[in-house]
Amino acid sequence: MKQSRDKMPNVFGVEKDWLCHYTNFDNLCSILSTMTLRVSSYERSNDISEIESNIFMLLDSSFRERLEQYIIQNCGYISFSKNKIDKETDTILSVGYRIPSMWGLYADGSRGACLVLDEEKLETENSVLLEHSFKNWINIDYKNIAPSKIAPHNTNLRQIIENNDKIILGHKHYSWSHEQERRLIGIDMPPSLSIKNGVIKGIVMGCRSTENDKNRLRTILNNSNLACFGQIDKRQWVWQECLGGDIYTSDLGSYWE
């Protein structure tokens, strides 16, 4: 899918790969109001058999239920997709929607958005909150594996997770491979993480956002009592469109005027 140079404004600074966090419009408004991302529970994973399947491969039956309950009660994650850089010589580096290319268009009836975030700044911004958490960045593996079983006498559930986090918390069924998911996972995570102070590199808006949506965002961004006030530059917003089968982004220009 080729992108012409006149279609793709260099608005995010594309010298790096960024993390992409897709969300619907209402959640976008909530995220901007608080400038936080909520840490998810494994109980709400879209792959409902994810943890159960991973534990089944790793533990004998007597420990599976205990470990699953421990994960639900004590573990959390935030899900992202890792943006891909287009290496073709006749294209400009594209940001915010490469993986998968259509998520931003179809999410929430094309009214959704993609937050483009700096992974390093996200962790730095939340270093104090994460200080007492076990945490790790994991690229989800969509291949089936068969690790050696853990010996039954190992009853320290936290230690089991810390030693096998990529197996227990980093695998999903291959049918989810289109997500190309990257996660920040952890034990005793805070309820949410801050995305203030330069964590947000850009926001890609779905192409069917309405005038009411635009007005709602203007109200939020201009409210000095909300966390997003003064945090996001107008140039960080772009519009996603699909014409002739090609996906591209365009500068919002006078969108906020």
Secondary structure, DSSP 8 states (H G I E B T S, - for coil): ----TTT----S--SS--EEEEE-HHHHHHHHHHTEEE-EEGGG-SSTTHHHHHHHHHS-HHHHHHHHHHHHHHEEEEEEEE------TTS----S--TTTTHHHHGGGGT-EEEEE-HHHHHHHTTTTTTTSEEEEEE-B-S--------TT---HHHHHHHSHHHHSSB--GGGGGG-EEEEEEES--SEEE-TTTTEEEEEE-TT--HHHHHHHHHHHT-TTSTTTTTS-GGGEEEEEEETTEEEEEE-GGGG-
